[in-house]
Amino acid sequence: MADEKPNQPPPIPSPSPVSQPMWDAAKEGKLVLQVDPGSGKAQFWPRPVNVQTGKADYEWREVSGKGTLSAWTKVHVPAPGFADRVPYILGSVDLTEGGRVVAQLVNIEDDALTPGMAVKVSWEKRSEDISVYQFEPDD
Amino acid sequence: MDNFLRDKPVAIIAYGEVQNQRRSGKRPYEFAAEVMGQMLEKTGLKNSDIDGLATHMPTAEAGNTFYTNTMADNLGLQPRWTQLTDIGGCSPVGNITRAAAAIVTGQCEMALCVAADSTGTTGIGHRRLGGYRQEFMEPIGFQGPPVAFGLLSHAYDQKYGLNLEALGHLAVMQRNGALVNDNAIEQFRKPITVQDYMDSRVIAEPIRLLDCVMRCDGGNGLLITSTERAKAMGLDNLVYPVAYSEITNFEPDDPNPDVTETGFATVGPDVFTKAGMSPDDIDMFHPYDDFLIAMMLQMEQIGFCGRGEGSDFILGTDMSPTGTLPVNTGGGQISAGQPGLGGGGVNLTEAIRQLMGEATGRQVTDAKNALVTGIGVIPYFRNWGSSNCMILEGA
């Protein structure tokens, strides 16, 4: 909160060797997740191991980008880089293929939000290399 | 698991605490020196009598990869056992068990556990949190813990119904404690009402300003030794840790966890089993309080009431120092201030102070024990990262 500087742009994530495939896919408008081949459970954020096994035996799989909204909060005091968006809504999305992503909800007013509503991923281009996931209503 | 604390092999012989301050300009070392000085004065010990040192990782010194060594050098200590604990707000309570284990295994005899931070002075922007924080939280507009607790509160509201009046009641109850606590931050030593809570600035819905702790500067600590040595020193106002339970990264294999469930669902029942006690046996409750709803979730998951019954429990229980279950009698962190990642020591120090009978203006009469807790770390939109519970008994 105390670290906000006026008019700075939103942060651009720095990929790690582990997460690079996700950001490479994001640039193409695709959402990919690490999936445990045994149980089919997906995990987000990308980790150096499959948390189901503790080994690096995960598979990258493209998912639909669709999910349901489980909880949200309307943010009135912005994070650094988000001053010109307040108030903005952050939502917790349970993806259809499993895994949970928290992201900004766009193209919807907060009074139209309902628990369990269908949402789909959309992308905000932050740089030539980085597009950040957002979610919007899946009508 | 076995409970090596059950037969009271170790005792806390002294505590120290400085007043929490907004922006002191001091570093953790200065606060630690004040805290140690208070305890040497009380016990007649010299710094050369201390041969164990347990610290936590303060935000103000984040990046100092030799923190504990630097602390020893600042304090003139020559420890034979050291411990740096970095489970956030769980660290001060967790260090008691770590020091106890060192003492009973002969690694040291007299340990200083100290928690000090200057987050009010330095802010938190210089920290390198790495991993998911920088890559997946800050870029989506994660403003800070109020966002995590806003989402958690909304999930709780959907499942059980959120009663803001009950949370406001907690805010007022704790503020009353700060009014009579000389170590509470000066800015908070004025009364508030439930309406003040309701009207306070909304940060991330439904989290309001008065739901949250304010980070500040300060420090606290304790001296712990074997019970045998404490008695040989002629000390009799002792506090014993009798049971402890800790968990980190609760249920990591669930990719879509219920965010309203926390590690307290494990460590709450576990600490009672280890102590051979139940929630009804607890005389005072000193829960870690970074957010008001965290206190309510602990009441439910530790077992003072059932899931979803926290609001009714709060509204139906006198939690003042003269009530049936006194809670955070010095104001908790929300009303006394959160000295950075030393904040867990605020609740802990108050419990020890009460059990030693030194809580002037708010002393709980006939309290023989206290349950103290810690919460550490905001993970990626699960519940919090670490949870711990300790039962303390007076002499």
Contacts between the chains, C-beta under 8 A, distances in Angstrom:
chain1	res1	chain2	res2	distance
A	1	B	143	6.6
A	1	B	144	5.7
A	2	B	123	5.0
A	2	B	124	7.7
A	2	B	125	7.3
A	3	B	123	6.2
A	3	B	124	7.2
A	3	B	125	3.8
A	10	B	139	6.4
A	10	B	141	7.2
A	11	B	134	7.6
A	11	B	138	5.0
A	11	B	139	4.8
A	12	B	139	6.8
A	13	B	134	7.1
A	13	B	135	4.5
A	13	B	136	7.1
A	13	B	139	4.7
A	14	B	134	6.8
A	14	B	135	6.6
A	15	B	135	7.2
A	16	B	135	7.0
A	19	B	135	6.3
A	41	B	253	7.7
A	41	B	255	5.4
A	42	B	255	6.0
A	43	B	255	5.2
A	44	B	255	7.3
A	45	B	132	4.7
A	45	B	135	7.1
A	45	B	136	4.7
A	45	B	380	5.8
A	51	B	252	5.3
A	51	B	253	5.5
A	51	B	255	7.9
A	52	B	253	5.6
A	70	B	155	6.7
A	71	B	151	4.8
A	71	B	152	7.7
A	71	B	154	4.2
A	71	B	155	4.3
A	71	B	158	7.0
A	71	B	259	7.2
A	72	B	151	7.0
A	72	B	154	6.2
A	73	B	147	6.0
A	73	B	150	3.1
A	73	B	151	5.2
A	73	B	153	7.7
A	73	B	154	6.1
A	73	B	204	4.6
A	73	B	205	5.4
A	73	B	206	7.9
A	73	B	207	7.5
A	74	B	150	8.0
A	74	B	204	7.1
A	74	B	205	4.4
A	75	B	141	6.4
A	75	B	143	5.7
A	75	B	147	6.2
A	75	B	150	7.4
A	75	B	203	7.7
A	75	B	204	4.7
A	75	B	205	7.9
A	76	B	201	7.7
A	76	B	202	5.3
A	76	B	203	6.0
A	76	B	204	6.8
A	76	B	205	7.4
A	77	B	143	5.9
A	77	B	146	7.3
A	77	B	201	7.9
A	77	B	203	4.6
A	77	B	204	7.1
A	78	B	141	7.0
A	78	B	143	6.1
A	79	B	138	6.4
A	79	B	141	4.7
A	79	B	142	5.8
A	79	B	143	4.0
A	79	B	144	7.4
A	79	B	147	7.9
A	80	B	138	7.3
A	81	B	141	7.7
A	82	B	141	4.5
A	82	B	143	7.4
A	85	B	141	7.0
A	88	B	141	6.0
A	90	B	140	6.8
A	90	B	141	6.1
A	90	B	142	7.4
A	90	B	147	6.0
A	90	B	150	7.9
A	90	B	151	7.1
A	90	B	204	7.7
A	92	B	151	5.4
A	92	B	155	7.6
A	92	B	259	7.6
A	92	B	381	5.9
A	94	B	256	5.1
A	98	B	255	5.4
A	98	B	256	6.6
A	99	B	255	4.8
A	99	B	256	7.0
A	100	B	255	6.4
A	100	B	256	5.1
A	100	B	257	8.0
A	100	B	381	6.6
A	102	B	137	7.8
A	102	B	140	6.5
A	102	B	142	7.7
A	102	B	151	7.1
A	102	B	380	7.5
A	102	B	381	4.6
A	103	B	140	5.2
A	104	B	140	5.8
A	104	B	141	5.7
A	115	B	158	5.4
A	126	B	139	7.4
A	132	B	139	5.5
A	132	B	140	6.7
A	133	B	140	7.8
